Amino acid sequence: MGINRRDFLSIVGAGSAISATSGLLGCGDGKPPSPKQNPGPDQPPTPSDPVLETKIIPSWCHGCGSFKTNCAVLCHVVNGRFVKVEGNPDAGNNYGYGSTSLCLKSYSAAQYQYDPLRLRYPMKLVGPKGEGAQHVRITWDEALDTIANKLKEVKDIYGPEAYAWLSPESCAPLNTMARRFLNVYGSPNYLHSAICATNRSTASQITVGFQSEAPGDWTDSKLIVIWGCNPENATINRGKANLILDALDQGCKLIDIRPMFEPLGSTDKMWLGLRPGTDCALALAILNVIITELPKTVMTAIL
């Protein structure tokens, strides 16, 4: 077909954006969901509803949790219902003013809002855990009382140190409120989740001396390993993917380790389609080869 890697990425990215826009309200044909899909007062408007009020509310996307690349957005609200989102051209998203492009997570914002499985009120597990357990709706007052009583019970029986706060995301308001709450409660045990980007930044700092996830000298690399990353779709304007493509054009080799077969995996390099959840097994296998099969002289030089 005479198509190169860069053109292939552009075509796939454009197709993904079109798909996300057509399914913005939860249906692949671009039509808004039916009331059966979204019961309750949070239903989006339908094309037959008369347009009484239209608003565009500036906001920002927090779909990826990145503090350096959060995109400013414009939320379109019709008759009090959120219908779509677009990038704010005055904010300078994607490294340039005037851009309105967003990633698929942002374009799916309305789907999150009106998803029928979204939790809108407290749920309490009733009955023994397992097949017989059921979640029932409770009031906010009951939920707060239940949590407060449990916290008091843990503190009275085991001491305040028995309670720990595991933060899934590191952000200033959460860190501040969580630590202040622990100070009042009497526990020093504040932990940050291991599933966040802390491990990635720490590994980067240890190996190459800085925490940047996209060093400028990628084009000089001889080998790039993508492990559990999705640079074609999860970074602004495919910044990392473009850097990798530049490196490949310079003769760099690529090893792509992830379950999904994405455009970068379609290059003439190596794609390892792991089963989800087996990354640790591969890592241990690699360590085993390094420890048991490398010559002792090389190991001595490394250590």
N, C-alpha and C positions, 0 to 999 in steps of 0.2 A: 504493500500500500504506500510505501515511501513516507511513512510517518515516523518522526523521531520521538524520543522519550518526553521532551519538553512539550511538544504539541499534544501528545497523548494525555499528559497531566492536565493541560489546559482544557481539553475536551471533556475529560472526566469531571473536573471541577465545575465547569459550566453546567454539565448535565445534573450534577448533584444539587447545584443552586436552584435549577429549574424544578427538580423533584421536590426540594424542600418547600419552595414557594407554592407549588400546586397542592401540596399536602399540609399547608400551614394550619388549617383549621381541623385537621384530623382525618381527612379523606383524600385518597390518592387522586381523585378526579377533580380536586380543587373546590368541591362543594363543601359547605360547612357541615359539621356533624348533625345528625338528627337528634331530637330530644331524647330518644332512647339511649343514645351514646353518652349524653351529658345531662343526667337528671338533676333537678334542683334549680335554684335561682341563678346559677352561674352559666346559663346557656348562652352561647354566642348568638349574635343576630343572624337571621336568615335573609336571603335576598328579597323576600316578600315584605319584610318589615319596612315601614316608612322611615326614612332617615330624618330624625328630629334634632339630633345634636351630633356634631363631629368634633373631636379634639385630637390634637397631636401633643403628646406629653413627652418632653425630654427626660431621658433616664439613662441608665447604663446597664450593660449585660454582665451578669455574674455567672454565666453558664460554665466557664472553664476554671474559675477560681484563681486565675492568674492576676497578680496585682500590677504587673508591668504592662499588660496588654488588654485590660478590660476595655471593651468597646462602648463608646457612647452611642445611644440608640434613640430613635423617635418612635414612640408607641402610639399607634393609631387606635382611637377609641370611638366607637359608633354607638350612640344610644346607651352609653354607660358600659359597653362591652368591648373588651380588648379584641381587636380583629387581626392586626398584623404589626410587624416591627421592621424597621429599616435602619441602616446606619446613619448617624448624624454627620452630614457633609462638613459641618463647621468644627468638628472635633479633631480631625486629623487621624482617623482610624487608618490602619493598614499603611502606616508610615507616609501619609500624604493627605493634605486637606482636599476636600471635595469627594472623597471616596465614600460610598454608601454600602460597600460590600461587607457581609458578615459571614460567620461560619454557620454550619448547620445547626449548632446548638442554639444560637440566637434566633434563627429562623423558626425554630420549633417552640418558641416561647408560648404561643397561643395553645399549642397542644398540651404543654405542661399545665397551663392555667385551667383548661377545660377537660382534662383527662378524667374519665369516670372513676378511675382508681385513686385519684388524689385524695389525701386525707384532709378533711375540712373541720374535724372536731376530734376530741380525745376518744380513744378506744381503750377498753380495759379487757385483759384476758381473764375469762371466767372458766373455771373448771380445771382439771389436771392437764398439764402440758401433754400434747400428743393429739391423737385423732379426736378426742372428746372435748378439747378446748375450743372455746368460741370467743370472738371479740365482740363486745357490746359497746354501744355508744354511751358515754357518760358526760356530765356537765363539766365545764372548766373548773368550777369550785370543787367538785368531787375529785377531779384530777390533781389539783393543787394540794388538797388535803391528803390524798393518798401518797403523793410524793413526800410531803412534809412529814407525815407519820412514819414513813419508811426510813427517811433520813434520821429522824430522832431515834428510831429503834436501833439502827446500825450504830449510832454514836453511843447509846446507852449500853449496849451489849458488848461491842467490840472496840469502842473508842473511835475518835474522829479520824485517826490515821487509816482506818479500814476503808475509808471512802477516797476514791481517786477520780479525777476528771481526765477523761481521754478525749482530747479535742481532735475532731476529724479534719479541721482546717485551721490554719494559723492566720488570724486577722486581729488587728488591734482591739476592736470592741469585744470580741469573744475572749481574747487573752486577758483583757483587763477585768471583765466581769467575772470570768471563771476564777481567776486568781484572787480577786477580792472576796468572792463567795467562799473560797477555800480558807482564806484568812479568818473569816467570821466563823466558819464551821470548825476550824481547828486542824485542818489537814494540809500537809505540805505537798501532797502527791498530785502535781499537775503534769500530765504527759501529753505529748503530741503524737498523733496517729502515725503509724509506720506506712500507711498507704498514701501519704501525701508526697510532695516533691522534695521533702527534706532529704530523703535518702539519695535522690538524684543529685541535688546540689552538693551534698557532702562528698559523694563519690567523685564528682567533678572537681571539687576543691582539692581532694587528696591526690588525684591522679594528674591533673593538669594545672593546679594552682589557682583556679578561680571558679566561681559558681555560675558563670554564664553558660546557658544551654545552647548557644549558637555562636561559637568562636569564629572570628573573621577569617581564620586561616584554614578553614575546611578544604578549600580548593587545593591546598598543598598536601592533603592527607593521602596516604597510600592505601588505607583500609578504613572503612566506616562500617560500624555495626549498629543497626537499628534493632533495639530489643524492647518490645512492648510499647513502641512509640507509633504515633499516627501522624507523621509530619505533613501528609498531603491534605488532611482535613482538619486537624486540631490546632493549627497555628495560623496566625493572621497572614492572609495573602500567600499561604504556602511558603513562608519565609525559609523554613528549614529545608523543605523539599527542594526549593530552588538552589540553595547552597549545596545540597547533595548532588543535584544534577550538574552544577558547575564542576564539582569534584570529579564526577564520573566522566565528564567531557575531557578532563585532564588525565584520564587513565586510572583513576582511583577504583579500587575494588569495593564491592558492597556485599554485606551479609545482612539479610532482612529476616529477623526472628519475630514472628507474630502470627496468630491464627488466621488473620484476614489476608487474602491475596489482593493487595492494593497495587496501584500503578508502579511504585518503586520496585515491588517484588516481581514485576513483569520484565525487568531488565534482564540482560544476559548474565547476571551475576547469580548469587545464591539466595534462595528463599527457603526458610525453614518454617513450615506451617505447623507450629506446636498446637497440641490440644490445649484448650484453656485450663489454666491451673497447673501446668506441668513445667513452668519455667524453672522452678527450684530443682527439679530432677535434672534438667539440662545443665544448669549451673554446677550441680554436684558432679555430673559426669565430666564436664570440662575441667573442674578442679582435680578430679581423679587422674585424668590424663596428664595434667601439668605436673602433678606430684609423683606419679608412678612411672611415666614414660619419658620425660625429659632427661637428658644426660645430666649427671651430677655436676658437671662443670658449669652448665647453664644455670642450674639451680643455685649453685654457689655464687655466680655472678649476680643473679637476681636478688639473693638475700644479702 
